[in-house]
Amino acid sequence: MSAFKILNIGFSNILMTSRVVTIIHADSASARRLRSEAKSNGHLVDATNGRKTRSVILTDTNHLILSSLKVESLARRIEADDNSLPALEEESLESES
């Protein structure tokens, strides 16, 4: 087993869990402010694949990563060390496109 723990943030995009500082809801005021600042600084990474942004991940390198997965889903994946995409999430993502 690998010594590095990774987090699948959707659409086969992965992130090292040791780099995650916080995960917040995308519709919060602080997330909108952080997103604006990260975009102007060149630290914004969009991993939504064109889907609706549901969560914003802040890393220790001050990069802001947008994900189409819910905060709760990402938190469950970190806690359970599970990086598979459940069928229900897959279906809901496909129906949005």
N, C-alpha and C positions, 0 to 999 in steps of 0.2 A: 504494500500500500504506500502511496506517495506521502511524503512529509508535508507537502503543500496542500492546503485545503482550498478548493475552488468553489465558486458559486456560479451556477448557470443563471444568467439574468435574462434569458430568452433568446430564441433564434440562434442557438449555439454560440452565443457570446458568453464568455466566462470572465470572471474576476477573482483575484486572490482574496479570500476572506480576511486575511491579515491586513489588507489595505483599506477595508471598509471602516469609516468613522461613524457614519450614520446613514439611515435610510428614512426618507420622509415622504409624505403624500405629495403628489405633484401639484395638487390644487391649493396648497397652503400659500399664504402670502410670502413666507420666508423662502419657499421653494421657487416662487416666481422671481424674487429678488436675486437669489443665488444663481438662477438660470441666466438672468440678464447679465450679471457680472461675469459669469464663466464664459458666456458667448463673446463678450467684448475682450476678455483676456486670452481667448483661444484655448480654454480648458474645458469646453463642453464636448461630450461624447454622446451621440445619439445612437442608442442600441435598440430602438423601438421598431425598426424595419417598416416605418411608415404607419405604425399603429398608434393608438391613443397612449400618451404618456401617463402612467399610473403611479410611478414611483421615481424618486430622484435619489441617487446614491452619491454621497460625498466621500472621497477617498483622502488618505493622509497626504497625498501629493497635490491637494486642492483641485483635483479634477472632479467634474460633475458628470455623472453618467445617468442618462435617461433610460428607463426600462418600461416596457408595456405590462410587466407583471405587477400585481398588487404588493404593497408593503408586507402584508400578512403572509403571502406566498413566499416571498424572499426570506422572511424571518423563519418560516417553517423549514425551508431548505437549509438554512444555516444551522439551525438547531438539530435537525435530523441527519445532516450530512447527505442529503438527498438532492441530486441534481437532475432528476428526471422530470419531464414535463407531464403532469397528470393529464389524462384524457379530457377531463372537464375544462381545464385551462386551455388546452389545445383547441377544443371545439369553440370556446368563447372567442379566442383570438382569430380563428378562421372566419367566424361569422361577422367580425367587424370589417373585414377587408372588402 
